[in-house]
Amino acid sequence: MRLRNGYISGLPDEILESLLDEDQALLLSEYETEVSNGASDTESTINIPIVFVYVRDNSEQGEQQGIKIDTGDALDASAYLLEHFNSAAADLNISFTPAYKTGENDILDYPGTLMVDAEDLYSQKIYVTPENTEETVNMYYRNTGVAMADQNYDGTHSIAGVGKTALIAKILNTHHINFSKVYTVIIVNRLNTLSLGGEQNKNNFSTLGWSYINNIHPAVSNNKPFVSMFSLQALSNYQDTNLEDHLNIDLQTIINAHNNYFVGNFNIIEQSPFTEDDLKITKIELIIKHSLASSFGLLPTGTGMAQDLLLASGTTNCDANGCLLLGGQGNCIDDVPPNVMGGFYFKKFIEDDYGAAGASFCNNEAPGLFNSLYISMYNIMNFYRTETATYISFSENQIDKIRAGFETEGTVLKSLKDNFNSYSFNLETLCDNTRQISVRAINKAKNYTQSFKVVREEESYKFNYVKNKVSLLCNTLINR
């Protein structure tokens, strides 16, 4: 896959890749035709099992600091994320509960929580040197994160990072996960958008290096692993505590290590390296909500025709209407305009005002400007937001279409719903057996400390440490 528009979310490029494949394009159109009739029920609660997969790196190599996550912190983070995922899905009447297993016989040691060690995971990539020669280099996860695509927009350079296919293989080699029965969220140190060579490296390092999320449309879940990926910084915000606090990691240290690695090894001119403040968003529910909607079948705004997605400039079609997935134009939603400002694929959820953004929108004439701008700004499938958009609800048509996917036979969404009772914790059982779960967690914690030769006896054997984390997750479920 080529990186054309995926500088915030990988979904536009994933959609385009599927549209360019005849079989996947047919699956997309068939799915859209099925769900366009709407849902028969939008009021009852849809329950879904969820698992959070933390891809960690416990290595220490000079200035490169790995991501070290222990059992208690992972459970704490899962409770924190569970609350925000449920908040983001509330107006869909969808509720997530931690999975207790990820396969028929694959019982989790910790509810809704998995950890994968990836310090030695790498992919081989081609680096084009300043002398225009090619070198084969090993891209390690600990240094480069996960590549958002295989190549840049014109296919002339590789994208830095471990391939998504290699990461999924690593996860499945460690844990068996049935992605069609458990909603799987993978949290990585970086989703990389940086090209390996060429002028793009030197000119765009300060603006094009990290992405936030990557999702797959449910229609093609048989062709691609149905998972949601998040960069760590996508789940950090300015409000109170955030994910890095719960995981007990320093996001700025990770950012600095990655900046230094690329500047030192790939002739990148250090212009304005990323900082933690550059990457944080104001409210993580917005990016979580966008990710959920993407994986539940909605398209990002600005999608006109496939030809528009082929461009690497993130342009929009001001006259777009209809449905991209059915060979037409538009985002397939009737009550939310598909057109927003040009270049929106490069924008994150930032604070701004109508005046600064107005000139970039298609309709620059009053009174249509304000109405069009307001509706587009308050569409969760738009990456852009104003300072007043602390909460963005789904439109009626968006809710109807998403819920229809959970009613349609043969879809991955219906499979997630139908397997809830088999894969999720019963709340009473979870709470009654907190002690039993904690004992298993403690035993696992002992193995972690022994494996990585970390002397943490006081934590390894502190029964209440992990027990309290499980209790926290249990209480989060009961009181949500």
C-alpha positions as CSV (number, residue, x, y, z in Angstrom):
1,M,0.0,0.0,0.0
2,R,1.1,3.5,-0.7
3,L,1.0,6.4,1.7
4,R,-1.1,9.1,0.0
5,N,-3.4,10.6,2.6
6,G,-2.7,8.7,5.8
7,Y,-1.0,11.4,7.8
8,I,-3.7,11.3,10.5
9,S,-5.6,8.1,9.8
10,G,-4.7,5.2,7.6
11,L,-8.4,4.7,6.5
12,P,-8.3,6.8,3.3
13,D,-5.4,4.8,2.0
14,E,-6.9,1.5,3.1
15,I,-10.2,2.4,1.4
16,L,-8.3,3.3,-1.8
17,E,-6.3,0.1,-1.8
18,S,-9.5,-1.9,-1.5
19,L,-11.2,0.1,-4.3
20,L,-8.3,-0.7,-6.6
21,D,-8.8,-4.4,-5.9
22,E,-11.7,-5.8,-7.9
23,D,-12.8,-8.4,-5.3
24,Q,-12.5,-6.0,-2.4
25,A,-14.3,-3.2,-4.3
26,L,-17.2,-5.6,-4.8
27,L,-17.2,-6.4,-1.0
28,L,-17.4,-2.7,-0.2
29,S,-20.3,-2.1,-2.6
30,E,-22.2,-5.1,-1.4
31,Y,-21.7,-4.0,2.2
32,E,-22.8,-0.5,1.5
33,T,-25.9,-1.7,-0.4
34,E,-26.9,-3.9,2.6
35,V,-26.5,-1.3,5.3
36,S,-28.0,1.6,3.3
37,N,-31.5,0.4,4.2
38,G,-30.8,1.3,7.8
39,A,-31.2,-0.5,11.1
40,S,-34.4,-2.0,12.6
41,D,-33.3,-1.1,16.1
42,T,-31.2,1.9,17.2
43,E,-32.2,1.9,20.9
44,S,-31.1,-1.4,22.4
45,T,-27.5,-1.8,23.7
46,I,-25.0,-3.6,21.5
47,N,-22.3,-5.3,23.7
48,I,-18.9,-6.0,22.3
49,P,-15.9,-7.8,23.8
50,I,-12.7,-5.8,23.6
51,V,-9.0,-6.4,24.1
52,F,-6.2,-3.9,24.4
53,V,-2.9,-5.1,23.0
54,Y,0.2,-3.2,24.3
55,V,3.2,-3.6,22.0
56,R,6.1,-2.9,24.3
57,D,9.9,-2.7,24.0
58,N,12.0,-3.4,27.0
59,S,15.3,-2.7,25.5
60,E,17.8,-0.1,26.5
61,Q,20.4,0.9,23.9
62,G,22.3,4.1,24.6
63,E,19.8,7.0,24.4
64,Q,17.1,4.8,23.1
65,Q,14.7,4.1,25.9
66,G,12.2,1.3,25.5
67,I,8.6,1.1,26.4
68,K,8.4,-0.8,29.7
69,I,4.9,-1.8,30.8
70,D,4.2,-4.0,33.8
71,T,1.1,-6.0,34.6
72,G,-0.5,-3.6,37.0
73,D,0.1,-0.6,34.8
74,A,-1.4,-2.4,31.8
75,L,-4.6,-3.2,33.8
76,D,-4.8,0.4,35.0
77,A,-4.4,1.6,31.4
78,S,-7.1,-0.8,30.2
79,A,-9.5,0.5,32.8
80,Y,-8.8,4.1,31.7
81,L,-9.2,3.3,28.0
82,L,-12.3,1.2,28.6
83,E,-14.0,4.3,30.1
84,H,-13.1,6.5,27.2
85,F,-14.1,3.9,24.5
86,N,-17.5,3.5,26.2
87,S,-17.9,7.3,26.4
88,A,-17.0,7.6,22.7
89,A,-19.6,4.9,21.7
90,A,-22.4,6.1,24.1
91,D,-24.6,7.8,21.5
92,L,-24.4,4.6,19.3
93,N,-25.8,2.6,22.3
94,I,-22.7,0.4,22.0
95,S,-20.9,-0.8,25.1
96,F,-17.5,-2.5,25.4
97,T,-16.6,-5.1,28.0
98,P,-13.2,-6.6,28.5
99,A,-12.8,-10.0,26.8
100,Y,-11.8,-13.0,29.0
101,K,-10.6,-14.9,26.0
102,T,-9.4,-14.2,22.5
103,G,-9.9,-17.6,21.0
104,E,-11.9,-20.7,21.7
105,N,-9.4,-22.0,24.2
106,D,-7.2,-18.9,24.7
107,I,-8.1,-17.6,28.2
108,L,-6.6,-14.2,29.1
109,D,-4.5,-13.8,32.2
110,Y,-5.8,-10.3,32.6
111,P,-9.3,-9.1,31.5
112,G,-9.2,-7.3,28.2
113,T,-5.4,-6.9,28.3
114,L,-2.5,-8.4,26.3
115,M,1.2,-7.5,26.1
116,V,3.5,-8.3,23.2
117,D,7.3,-8.0,23.5
118,A,8.7,-6.5,20.2
119,E,12.2,-5.3,21.0
120,D,13.6,-7.6,18.3
121,L,10.8,-7.2,15.7
122,Y,12.1,-5.7,12.4
123,S,11.4,-5.5,8.7
124,Q,13.9,-5.0,5.9
125,K,13.4,-1.8,3.9
126,I,15.3,0.0,1.1
127,Y,16.9,3.3,2.0
128,V,17.8,5.7,-0.9
129,T,20.9,7.6,0.2
130,P,21.8,11.2,-0.6
131,E,24.0,9.8,-3.4
132,N,20.9,8.1,-4.8
133,T,22.2,4.6,-4.1
134,E,20.1,1.9,-2.4
135,E,20.8,0.2,0.9
136,T,18.9,-2.6,2.6
137,V,18.3,-1.6,6.2
138,N,16.7,-3.4,9.2
139,M,13.8,-1.3,10.6
140,Y,13.4,-2.3,14.3
141,Y,10.2,-1.6,16.1
142,R,12.1,-0.1,19.1
143,N,13.6,2.6,16.8
144,T,11.1,3.2,14.1
145,G,7.6,2.1,15.2
146,V,5.2,0.7,12.6
147,A,5.0,1.8,9.0
148,M,1.7,3.3,7.9
149,A,2.2,2.0,4.4
150,D,4.8,0.1,2.3
151,Q,5.8,3.0,0.0
152,N,5.3,6.7,-0.4
153,Y,2.7,8.2,-2.8
154,D,4.6,7.7,-6.0
155,G,6.3,4.4,-5.1
156,T,9.8,5.8,-5.1
157,H,10.7,5.2,-1.5
158,S,9.9,2.9,1.4
159,I,8.1,4.1,4.5
160,A,10.2,3.7,7.7
161,G,9.1,1.3,10.3
162,V,8.1,-2.4,10.8
163,G,5.4,-3.5,8.4
164,K,1.9,-3.9,9.7
165,T,1.8,-7.5,8.4
166,A,4.9,-8.3,10.4
167,L,3.4,-6.8,13.6
168,I,0.2,-8.7,13.2
169,A,2.2,-11.9,12.7
170,K,4.2,-11.2,15.8
171,I,1.0,-10.7,17.8
172,L,-0.6,-13.9,16.5
173,N,2.6,-15.9,17.2
174,T,2.4,-14.8,20.8
175,H,-1.4,-14.8,21.3
176,H,-4.2,-16.4,19.3
177,I,-6.8,-13.6,18.6
178,N,-9.9,-14.2,16.6
179,F,-10.3,-10.6,15.3
180,S,-13.9,-11.3,14.1
181,K,-15.0,-12.2,17.7
182,V,-13.0,-9.7,19.8
183,Y,-12.7,-6.0,19.0
184,T,-8.9,-5.6,19.0
185,V,-7.1,-2.3,19.8
186,I,-3.3,-2.3,19.2
187,I,-1.3,0.4,20.9
188,V,2.2,1.0,19.4
189,N,5.0,3.4,20.1
190,R,4.7,5.1,16.7
191,L,2.7,4.9,13.4
192,N,5.4,6.1,11.0
193,T,4.8,8.1,7.8
194,L,8.4,9.1,7.0
195,S,9.9,8.2,3.7
196,L,13.3,6.5,3.6
197,G,15.2,8.8,1.3
198,G,14.7,11.7,-1.1
199,E,13.9,15.3,-0.5
200,Q,10.7,14.5,1.4
201,N,12.9,13.4,4.3
202,K,14.7,16.6,4.6
203,N,11.8,19.0,3.8
204,N,9.0,17.3,5.7
205,F,10.5,15.7,8.7
206,S,9.0,18.3,11.0
207,T,5.4,17.8,9.8
208,L,5.2,14.3,8.3
209,G,6.5,11.8,10.6
210,W,3.8,10.4,12.9
211,S,0.3,9.4,12.4
212,Y,-2.5,8.7,14.9
213,I,-4.7,5.8,14.0
214,N,-5.1,3.1,11.4
215,N,-8.4,1.3,10.8
216,I,-9.9,-1.3,8.4
217,H,-13.4,-1.1,6.8
218,P,-15.5,-4.0,8.1
219,A,-16.4,-5.1,4.5
220,V,-12.9,-6.3,3.8
221,S,-12.2,-7.9,7.2
222,N,-11.7,-11.3,5.5
223,N,-8.8,-9.8,3.4
224,K,-7.2,-7.6,6.1
225,P,-6.9,-8.1,9.9
226,F,-9.8,-6.3,11.5
227,V,-7.9,-4.3,14.1
228,S,-7.6,-0.7,15.2
229,M,-4.1,0.7,15.7
230,F,-3.2,3.7,17.8
231,S,0.0,5.6,18.3
232,L,0.7,6.3,22.0
233,Q,0.4,10.0,21.4
234,A,-3.1,9.7,20.0
235,L,-4.3,8.6,23.4
236,S,-2.7,11.4,25.3
237,N,-4.4,14.8,26.0
238,Y,-4.1,17.9,28.0
239,Q,-6.8,17.0,30.5
240,D,-5.8,15.6,33.9
241,T,-4.1,12.2,33.6
242,N,-3.6,10.4,30.3
243,L,-2.5,7.1,28.9
244,E,1.3,7.7,29.5
245,D,0.5,8.4,33.2
246,H,-1.3,5.1,33.5
247,L,1.4,3.2,31.7
248,N,4.1,5.0,33.7
249,I,6.1,5.9,30.6
250,D,7.5,9.2,29.4
251,L,6.2,10.0,25.9
252,Q,8.7,12.8,25.3
253,T,11.6,10.4,25.9
254,I,10.2,8.1,23.2
255,I,9.7,11.0,20.8
256,N,13.2,12.3,21.4
257,A,14.7,8.8,20.8
258,H,12.9,8.5,17.5
259,N,13.9,12.0,16.4
260,N,17.5,11.4,17.2
261,Y,17.5,8.0,15.5
262,F,16.3,9.3,12.2
263,V,18.4,12.5,12.3
264,G,21.5,10.5,13.1
265,N,21.1,7.6,10.7
266,F,19.2,8.8,7.6
267,N,20.6,12.3,6.8
268,I,17.5,14.1,7.8
269,I,17.9,17.7,8.6
270,E,16.7,18.5,12.1
271,Q,14.5,21.4,11.5
272,S,11.7,21.4,14.1
273,P,11.6,18.0,15.7
274,F,8.4,16.8,17.2
275,T,7.7,17.5,20.8
276,E,5.1,15.9,23.0
277,D,2.9,19.1,22.8
278,D,2.9,18.9,19.0
279,L,1.3,15.5,19.1
280,K,-1.1,15.6,21.9
281,I,-4.8,16.2,21.2
282,T,-7.2,18.1,23.3
283,K,-9.8,15.4,23.9
284,I,-9.1,11.7,23.2
285,E,-12.8,10.9,22.9
286,L,-12.7,12.6,19.5
287,I,-9.9,10.5,18.0
288,I,-11.3,7.3,19.6
289,K,-14.8,8.2,18.3
290,H,-13.4,8.8,14.8
291,S,-11.5,5.5,15.0
292,L,-14.6,3.5,16.1
293,A,-16.7,5.1,13.4
294,S,-14.0,4.2,10.8
295,S,-14.0,0.6,11.9
296,F,-17.8,0.5,12.0
297,G,-18.0,1.5,8.3
298,L,-18.1,5.3,8.0
299,L,-15.8,7.2,5.6
300,P,-13.7,10.2,6.3
301,T,-15.1,13.5,5.0
302,G,-13.6,14.9,1.9
303,T,-13.8,11.6,0.0
304,G,-15.2,12.4,-3.4
305,M,-14.2,9.9,-6.0
306,A,-11.4,7.4,-6.0
307,Q,-9.4,9.8,-8.3
308,D,-9.4,12.3,-5.4
309,L,-7.8,9.7,-3.0
310,L,-5.1,9.0,-5.6
311,L,-3.8,12.5,-5.1
312,A,-1.3,13.0,-2.4
313,S,-2.5,16.5,-1.5
314,G,-5.7,15.6,0.4
315,T,-7.9,17.6,-2.0
316,T,-11.7,17.6,-1.7
317,N,-14.4,17.6,-4.2
318,C,-16.8,20.5,-3.5
319,D,-19.6,19.0,-5.6
320,A,-19.3,15.5,-4.1
321,N,-22.5,13.6,-3.5
322,G,-23.7,10.0,-3.4
323,C,-21.4,7.2,-2.4
324,L,-17.8,6.5,-3.2
325,L,-18.2,2.8,-2.5
326,L,-20.9,2.5,-5.1
327,G,-18.8,4.1,-7.9
328,G,-20.1,7.6,-7.2
329,Q,-18.9,10.6,-5.2
330,G,-19.3,11.5,-1.6
331,N,-19.1,9.9,1.9
332,C,-22.3,7.8,1.6
333,I,-24.1,9.8,4.3
334,D,-27.1,11.9,3.4
335,D,-27.3,14.2,6.4
336,V,-23.6,15.3,6.7
337,P,-22.0,17.1,3.8
338,P,-19.0,15.3,2.3
339,N,-17.0,18.5,1.5
340,V,-14.6,20.1,4.0
341,M,-11.5,22.2,3.6
342,G,-8.6,21.2,1.3
343,G,-5.7,19.4,2.9
344,F,-7.8,18.1,5.8
345,Y,-5.9,14.8,5.7
346,F,-3.0,16.7,7.2
347,K,-4.9,18.2,10.1
348,K,-5.3,16.8,13.6
349,F,-8.0,17.8,16.1
350,I,-6.7,21.3,17.0
351,E,-8.2,24.5,18.4
352,D,-9.1,27.1,15.9
353,D,-12.0,29.5,15.1
354,Y,-14.4,29.8,12.2
355,G,-12.6,32.9,10.8
356,A,-9.2,31.2,10.3
357,A,-10.7,28.1,8.7
358,G,-13.4,29.7,6.6
359,A,-11.1,30.7,3.7
360,S,-10.2,27.0,3.2
361,F,-13.7,25.8,2.6
362,C,-15.4,25.2,-0.7
363,N,-18.2,27.7,-0.2
364,N,-16.8,31.2,0.6
365,E,-20.1,33.1,0.2
366,A,-22.5,34.0,3.0
367,P,-24.9,32.8,4.3
368,G,-23.9,29.3,3.1
369,L,-20.4,29.5,4.4
370,F,-21.3,29.4,8.1
371,N,-23.9,26.6,7.8
372,S,-21.7,24.4,5.6
373,L,-18.7,25.1,7.8
374,Y,-20.6,24.4,11.0
375,I,-22.0,21.1,9.9
376,S,-18.7,19.9,8.5
377,M,-16.8,20.9,11.6
378,Y,-19.1,19.0,13.8
379,N,-18.9,15.8,11.8
380,I,-16.9,13.2,13.7
381,M,-15.5,11.9,10.5
382,N,-13.7,15.2,9.9
383,F,-10.2,15.4,11.5
384,Y,-10.6,19.1,12.1
385,R,-12.3,20.7,15.0
386,T,-12.9,24.1,16.7
387,E,-12.1,25.0,20.2
388,T,-15.8,24.6,21.2
389,A,-16.0,21.0,19.9
390,T,-15.4,19.2,23.1
391,Y,-18.1,16.7,22.1
392,I,-19.3,15.7,18.7
393,S,-22.3,13.4,18.3
394,F,-23.0,11.1,15.4
395,S,-25.7,12.2,13.0
396,E,-29.0,10.2,12.8
397,N,-27.9,8.8,9.4
398,Q,-24.5,7.8,10.7
399,I,-26.0,6.0,13.7
400,D,-28.5,4.2,11.5
401,K,-25.8,3.0,9.1
402,I,-23.4,1.8,11.8
403,R,-26.2,-0.1,13.6
404,A,-27.3,-1.7,10.4
405,G,-23.8,-3.2,10.1
406,F,-24.4,-5.0,13.4
407,E,-27.6,-6.5,12.0
408,T,-26.3,-7.7,8.7
409,E,-25.6,-11.4,8.4
410,G,-22.0,-12.3,7.5
411,T,-20.5,-9.1,8.7
412,V,-17.6,-8.9,11.2
413,L,-19.7,-6.4,13.2
414,K,-22.5,-8.9,13.7
415,S,-20.0,-11.5,14.6
416,L,-18.6,-9.3,17.3
417,K,-22.1,-8.7,18.7
418,D,-23.2,-12.4,18.5
419,N,-20.0,-13.6,20.3
420,F,-20.3,-11.2,23.2
421,N,-21.6,-13.8,25.7
422,S,-18.9,-16.3,24.8
423,Y,-15.9,-14.0,24.9
424,S,-16.7,-11.3,27.6
425,F,-16.5,-11.5,31.3
426,N,-19.7,-12.0,33.3
427,L,-19.5,-9.1,35.7
428,E,-20.5,-11.1,38.8
429,T,-17.9,-13.8,37.9
430,L,-15.2,-11.2,37.3
431,C,-15.7,-9.6,40.7
432,D,-16.2,-12.8,42.7
433,N,-13.0,-14.2,41.2
434,T,-10.9,-11.1,41.6
435,R,-8.6,-13.0,44.0
436,Q,-8.2,-15.9,41.6
437,I,-7.4,-13.6,38.7
438,S,-4.9,-11.6,40.8
439,V,-3.0,-14.8,41.7
440,R,-2.6,-15.6,38.0
441,A,-1.5,-12.0,37.4
442,I,1.1,-12.2,40.2
443,N,2.5,-15.4,38.8
444,K,2.8,-13.7,35.4
445,A,4.4,-10.7,36.9
446,K,7.1,-13.0,38.4
447,N,7.8,-14.4,35.0
448,Y,8.2,-10.9,33.6
449,T,10.7,-9.8,36.1
450,Q,12.7,-13.0,35.7
451,S,12.7,-12.8,31.9
452,F,13.9,-9.3,31.8
453,K,16.3,-9.6,34.8
454,V,14.7,-6.7,36.5
455,V,15.1,-6.8,40.3
456,R,11.6,-5.8,41.4
457,E,10.8,-8.3,44.1
458,E,8.8,-5.9,46.1
459,E,6.3,-5.5,43.2
460,S,6.5,-9.0,41.9
461,Y,5.2,-10.5,45.1
462,K,3.0,-7.6,46.3
463,F,-0.3,-9.4,46.0
464,N,-2.5,-6.4,46.5
465,Y,-0.7,-4.4,43.8
466,V,-2.2,-6.4,40.9
467,K,-5.4,-7.3,42.8
468,N,-6.3,-3.6,43.2
469,K,-5.7,-3.1,39.5
470,V,-8.1,-5.9,38.6
471,S,-10.6,-4.5,41.1
472,L,-10.3,-1.1,39.5
473,L,-11.2,-2.6,36.1
474,C,-14.1,-4.4,37.7
475,N,-15.4,-1.3,39.3
476,T,-15.1,0.6,36.0
477,L,-17.3,-1.9,34.4
478,I,-20.0,-1.9,37.1
479,N,-20.2,1.9,37.5
480,R,-19.9,3.0,33.8
